[in-house]
Amino acid sequence: MKLTPPAGKAIAVFAEGCFWCSEHIFEDLAGVDSAVSGYSGGHTKNPTYEEVCSENTGHAEAVLVYYNPKVISYDDLTINSLKVQKTLSGSFRKTYIVYQ
């Protein structure tokens, strides 16, 4: 999937293990326009939440973050992502960080 951010905006994807835990944290940050939950990686097309949790799809729960780099930096987003990851555990809690 190819994503193009709106003019003056940037996109980052963070998979910390639980998109429900992550989405609202990113949405509360100044400079973040939206955080959209979904899945990253994997080999099953359009998996369900249950399929991802079964650990058979290879996917990780992820949050797609649209942000204004003039207000918040990618580094600051990453630091917040790492703070979330520190609180999560579990065998299917895969971690990915993608920058565009």
C-alpha positions as CSV (number, residue, x, y, z in Angstrom):
1,M,0.0,0.0,0.0
2,K,1.3,3.4,-1.0
3,L,0.4,6.3,1.2
4,T,0.8,10.0,0.4
5,P,0.6,12.5,3.2
6,P,-1.3,15.8,2.6
7,A,0.9,18.8,1.9
8,G,2.9,19.9,4.9
9,K,2.1,16.6,6.8
10,A,4.0,13.4,7.3
11,I,3.2,9.8,8.0
12,A,4.6,7.3,10.4
13,V,3.6,3.7,11.4
14,F,4.1,2.3,14.8
15,A,3.3,-1.3,15.8
16,E,3.7,-1.6,19.5
17,G,1.6,-4.6,20.2
18,C,-1.8,-3.2,20.9
19,F,-3.4,-0.5,18.7
20,W,-6.1,0.2,21.3
21,C,-3.4,1.2,23.8
22,S,-1.5,3.3,21.2
23,E,-4.1,5.1,19.2
24,H,-5.4,7.4,21.9
25,I,-1.9,8.2,23.1
26,F,-0.9,9.4,19.7
27,E,-4.2,11.3,19.2
28,D,-3.5,13.2,22.4
29,L,-0.1,14.6,21.2
30,A,0.0,18.1,19.8
31,G,0.8,18.0,16.1
32,V,-0.9,14.6,15.5
33,D,-3.8,15.0,13.2
34,S,-5.0,11.4,13.4
35,A,-4.0,7.9,14.4
36,V,-5.6,5.0,12.5
37,S,-5.6,1.5,13.8
38,G,-4.8,-1.5,11.5
39,Y,-2.3,-4.2,10.8
40,S,1.3,-4.2,9.5
41,G,3.3,-7.0,7.9
42,G,1.9,-10.5,7.6
43,H,0.8,-12.8,4.8
44,T,-3.0,-13.0,5.2
45,K,-5.0,-10.6,3.1
46,N,-7.4,-8.5,5.2
47,P,-7.1,-10.4,8.5
48,T,-9.6,-10.1,11.3
49,Y,-8.6,-9.1,14.8
50,E,-9.1,-12.7,15.9
51,E,-6.9,-14.0,13.1
52,V,-4.1,-11.6,14.0
53,C,-4.4,-12.6,17.7
54,S,-4.1,-16.3,16.8
55,E,-0.5,-15.5,15.7
56,N,-1.0,-17.3,12.4
57,T,-1.1,-14.3,10.0
58,G,2.4,-12.8,10.7
59,H,0.7,-9.3,11.3
60,A,1.3,-6.8,14.1
61,E,-1.3,-4.4,15.4
62,A,-0.2,-1.0,14.1
63,V,-1.2,2.7,14.2
64,L,-0.8,4.9,11.2
65,V,0.0,8.4,12.4
66,Y,-0.6,11.5,10.3
67,Y,1.3,14.4,11.9
68,N,2.6,17.9,11.3
69,P,6.4,17.7,11.5
70,K,6.6,21.5,12.2
71,V,4.7,20.8,15.5
72,I,6.0,17.4,16.6
73,S,9.1,15.6,15.3
74,Y,9.4,12.0,14.2
75,D,11.9,11.5,17.1
76,D,9.3,12.7,19.6
77,L,6.7,10.3,18.1
78,T,9.2,7.4,18.3
79,I,10.0,8.2,22.0
80,N,6.3,8.1,22.8
81,S,6.0,4.8,20.9
82,L,8.9,3.3,22.9
83,K,7.2,4.3,26.1
84,V,4.0,2.5,25.1
85,Q,6.0,-0.6,24.0
86,K,7.7,-0.7,27.5
87,T,4.2,-1.3,29.1
88,L,3.1,-4.1,26.7
89,S,4.0,-7.8,26.7
90,G,2.9,-11.0,25.1
91,S,4.1,-13.4,22.5
92,F,2.1,-11.8,19.6
93,R,3.2,-8.3,20.5
94,K,5.3,-7.6,17.5
95,T,7.1,-4.2,17.1
96,Y,7.6,-2.3,13.9
97,I,8.4,1.4,13.3
98,V,8.1,2.7,9.7
99,Y,8.9,6.2,8.6
100,Q,7.9,7.8,5.3
